[in-house]
């Protein structure tokens, strides 16, 4: 299929331009239709599906929403697959350009993966998923901004399980690895996962973002940072365990737990192995003569925000803090 053009729109009054195509779906059953009967042994139509492949080239899809002012265009859409059959990995390649008006954003998209579908067992896999974006937009911290994502995805609908393995995300000077599993996918999801941010240089990151770094007493600080954690979350609470934060030679370990997102109850426990805070302060200024004390000098006092600590439990252990 080559040169396809699809223009979708919604008027300011909420009418769309495909209602006339879907109206026929509401027709009453014809007399040629047979009773549904027992479908317990019915074979899914896709089970017998065998296609040499699908190819779409140079297609364009546009969406014009006059109610919200949003305009979305998928341009130069190219999509190709290998032979399609149940239980057999299907090679998928996609390349296109996405443009969005609100917020103004444009990016080429490249995707490659191996898709395996088994409707009989409701099992679906995406192996070797590889997605590359090159985002351009004024609201981004830097533009263009390249983003690369890779992962393996396994969805078992019957068992309500979703597994994401070997997740890797790269952008700017950052690189992250993750693993994620979801239980009770269609009811009350419970999410478990691990996340690690490979050590990076905050100085280089800020330089990439064109952010000036304040001068510090020690020019060698802010050269290394990292993060790793494990988490469990649901609709009611989230807990972060095995939290490890690295900043230069200092390391913070701990855990965080949040309950009741509407009125959060936050508990956290941190331990800092040591830090020389003077290294991060501005360089010492040249000494100046002290001004003579004035009588009746005002002393400013600031009340602690105790209300912010309400319903929160805090524990901080530290050693070797200078």
C-alpha positions in Angstrom: 0.0 0.0 0.0 1.6 3.2 -1.1 0.7 6.9 -0.8 -2.2 6.4 1.6 -3.8 9.7 2.9 -6.1 9.7 6.0 -7.5 13.0 7.2 -9.4 12.9 10.5 -11.1 15.9 12.0 -13.5 17.0 14.8 -15.4 20.2 14.5 -15.8 22.8 17.2 -19.2 21.3 17.9 -17.8 17.9 18.5 -18.8 16.2 15.2 -16.1 14.1 13.5 -15.8 13.1 9.8 -16.0 9.3 10.3 -19.4 9.0 11.9 -21.1 8.0 8.7 -18.6 5.1 8.3 -19.4 3.7 11.8 -23.1 4.2 11.8 -23.6 1.0 9.9 -22.2 -1.0 12.8 -25.3 -0.3 14.8 -27.6 -2.1 12.3 -29.7 -5.0 13.5 -28.5 -8.6 12.7 -29.5 -9.8 9.3 -31.5 -13.0 8.9 -28.4 -14.7 7.3 -26.6 -14.4 10.6 -26.4 -17.6 12.7 -26.9 -17.9 16.5 -23.7 -17.5 18.4 -24.0 -20.8 20.1 -21.1 -22.4 22.1 -17.9 -20.6 21.5 -15.8 -22.6 23.9 -14.0 -24.4 21.1 -14.1 -21.6 18.6 -10.9 -20.8 16.8 -9.7 -17.3 16.7 -9.7 -15.9 13.1 -6.1 -14.9 13.5 -5.2 -18.5 14.4 -5.6 -19.4 10.7 -4.1 -16.2 9.4 -1.1 -16.5 7.2 0.0 -13.5 5.3 3.3 -13.0 3.4 3.8 -9.6 5.0 2.4 -6.1 5.3 4.0 -3.1 3.6 2.8 0.5 3.9 4.9 3.2 2.2 4.8 7.0 2.2 1.5 7.2 4.0 0.2 10.3 5.8 -2.3 10.5 8.7 -3.5 13.8 10.1 -5.8 14.8 13.0 -7.3 18.2 13.2 -9.2 18.9 16.5 -11.1 22.2 16.3 -12.4 21.8 19.8 -8.9 21.8 21.5 -6.9 23.3 18.7 -4.6 20.2 18.6 -3.2 19.2 15.3 -1.2 15.9 14.9 0.4 14.7 11.7 2.1 11.4 11.0 4.0 12.0 7.8 6.1 9.7 5.5 4.8 6.6 7.4 6.6 3.5 6.4 5.7 0.1 8.0 6.9 -3.4 6.9 6.6 -6.8 8.4 7.8 -10.3 7.6 5.4 -13.2 7.1 2.5 -13.1 9.6 1.5 -16.3 11.4 0.4 -17.3 14.9 3.2 -18.3 17.3 6.0 -17.3 14.8 8.1 -14.1 15.4 7.1 -11.3 13.1 9.8 -8.8 12.1 8.5 -5.3 12.4 10.1 -2.1 11.0 8.5 1.4 11.3 9.8 4.8 10.3 7.9 8.0 10.3 7.8 11.6 11.4 5.4 12.9 14.1 4.4 16.5 14.4 2.3 17.9 17.3 1.0 21.5 17.5 0.4 21.7 21.3 3.0 21.7 22.6 5.0 22.3 19.4 7.0 19.1 18.9 8.4 17.2 16.0 10.4 14.0 15.9 11.4 11.3 13.5 10.6 7.8 14.8 12.3 4.6 14.0 11.2 1.3 15.5 12.3 -2.3 15.1 11.1 -5.4 17.0 10.1 -9.0 16.8 6.4 -9.5 17.6 5.0 -12.9 18.6 1.2 -13.3 19.0 -0.7 -16.2 20.4 -4.4 -15.3 20.7 -5.3 -18.8 21.9 -3.2 -18.4 25.1 -3.5 -14.6 25.1 0.3 -14.2 25.1 2.0 -11.4 23.3 5.7 -10.7 23.1 7.9 -7.9 21.7 11.5 -9.0 21.6 14.4 -6.7 20.7 12.2 -3.6 20.8 14.4 -0.7 19.7 13.0 2.8 19.4 14.9 6.0 18.4 13.5 9.5 18.6 15.1 12.9 17.8 12.8 15.4 19.6 12.7 19.0 18.6 10.6 21.6 20.5 11.0 24.9 22.3 9.8 23.5 25.6 12.6 20.8 25.8 15.7 21.4 28.0 17.7 21.2 24.8 16.7 20.7 21.1 17.2 18.5 19.3 17.2 15.8 22.0 17.9 12.3 21.0 16.2 9.5 22.9 16.9 5.8 22.5 14.9 3.0 24.2 15.3 -0.8 24.0 13.5 -3.5 25.9 11.8 -7.0 25.8 8.1 -7.0 26.6 6.0 -10.0 27.5 2.2 -9.7 28.1 0.2 -12.6 29.4 -3.4 -11.3 29.4 -5.0 -14.5 30.8 -2.7 -14.3 33.9 -2.9 -10.5 34.0 0.9 -10.2 33.9 3.2 -7.8 32.1 7.0 -8.1 32.2 9.5 -5.6 30.8 13.1 -6.9 30.8 16.4 -5.5 29.7 15.0 -1.9 29.5 17.7 0.6 28.5 17.1 4.3 28.1 19.7 6.8 26.8 19.3 10.6 26.4 21.6 13.5 26.8 24.5 12.2 28.9 22.3 9.9 30.9 21.9 6.1 30.6 19.4 4.1 32.7 18.7 0.4 33.0 15.4 -1.0 34.4 13.3 -4.0 35.0 9.5 -3.9 35.5 6.8 -6.4 36.3 3.0 -5.8 36.7 0.6 -8.2 38.4 -3.2 -8.0 38.4 -2.8 -5.9 35.2 -6.6 -5.6 34.5 -7.9 -5.3 38.0 -5.7 -3.6 40.7 -2.2 -3.4 39.3 0.8 -4.0 41.5 4.1 -2.8 40.0 7.5 -4.0 41.0 10.8 -2.9 39.5 14.4 -2.0 39.6 16.1 1.1 38.3 19.7 2.1 38.0 21.2 5.3 36.6 24.7 4.6 35.3 27.2 6.9 36.9 27.5 10.2 35.0 29.0 13.7 35.3 26.6 16.3 36.6 29.0 18.9 35.2 28.8 17.5 31.7 25.0 17.2 31.9 24.6 20.8 32.9 27.0 21.8 30.1 24.9 19.9 27.6 21.8 21.7 28.9 23.6 25.1 28.6 23.2 25.7 32.3 26.1 27.6 34.0 27.4 25.8 37.0 28.1 27.9 40.1 31.7 28.1 41.1 32.7 25.8 44.0 35.6 25.9 46.4 36.7 22.6 44.9 36.6 22.5 41.1 36.7 18.6 41.2 33.2 18.2 42.8 30.1 17.3 40.8 32.0 15.0 38.5 30.2 11.8 39.4 26.7 10.9 40.4 24.6 7.7 40.2 21.4 6.1 41.4 20.0 2.6 42.0 16.8 1.5 43.7 14.1 -1.1 43.9 10.4 -0.2 44.2 6.9 -1.7 44.7 3.8 0.4 44.0 0.0 0.2 43.8 -2.8 2.7 43.5 -2.6 3.3 47.3 1.1 3.3 48.1 4.6 3.1 46.9 7.8 2.0 48.7 11.4 2.4 47.5 14.0 0.1 49.0 17.7 -0.4 48.4 18.0 3.2 47.5 21.6 4.1 46.8 22.6 7.6 45.8 26.2 8.5 44.8 27.7 12.0 44.7 31.4 12.1 44.1 32.9 10.3 47.2 29.7 10.4 49.2 27.0 7.7 49.3 23.5 7.9 50.7 21.5 4.7 51.3 18.0 4.3 52.6 14.3 3.7 51.9 11.1 5.7 51.3 7.5 4.7 51.8 4.4 6.8 50.8 0.9 5.8 51.8 -2.5 7.4 50.8 -1.6 9.8 47.9 -4.5 12.1 48.7 -3.2 12.8 52.2 0.3 11.4 52.0 2.0 9.7 54.9 5.7 9.6 54.2 8.3 7.6 56.0 11.9 7.6 55.0 15.2 6.5 56.5 18.5 7.8 55.0 22.1 7.1 56.0 25.0 9.3 54.7 28.5 7.9 55.0 30.2 11.2 54.9 30.6 14.5 53.0 32.8 17.5 53.0 30.3 20.3 52.5 32.9 23.0 52.2 34.0 21.7 48.9 30.6 22.5 47.4 30.4 26.1 48.7 31.4 29.2 46.7 35.2 30.0 46.8 36.2 32.0 49.8 36.0 35.7 49.2 38.9 38.1 50.1 38.6 39.2 53.7 37.1 42.6 54.4 37.1 44.8 57.5 34.3 44.0 59.8 31.7 46.7 60.3 31.3 48.0 63.9 28.4 46.5 65.7 25.3 48.7 65.9 23.2 48.9 68.9 19.7 47.5 68.8 20.6 45.4 65.7 17.6 43.4 64.5 17.7 39.6 64.7 15.7 37.8 62.1 14.1 34.6 63.1 12.4 32.0 60.9 9.9 29.5 62.2 10.4 25.9 61.3 7.7 24.5 58.9 6.5 22.0 61.4 3.2 21.7 59.6 5.1 20.2 56.6 6.4 17.5 58.9 2.9 16.5 60.0 2.1 12.8 59.3 5.7 12.2 58.2 8.3 10.1 59.9 12.0 11.0 59.3 15.2 9.3 60.2 18.6 10.5 59.1 21.9 8.9 60.1 25.2 10.5 59.1 28.9 10.2 59.8 32.1 11.9 58.7 30.2 15.1 57.8 32.4 18.2 57.6 
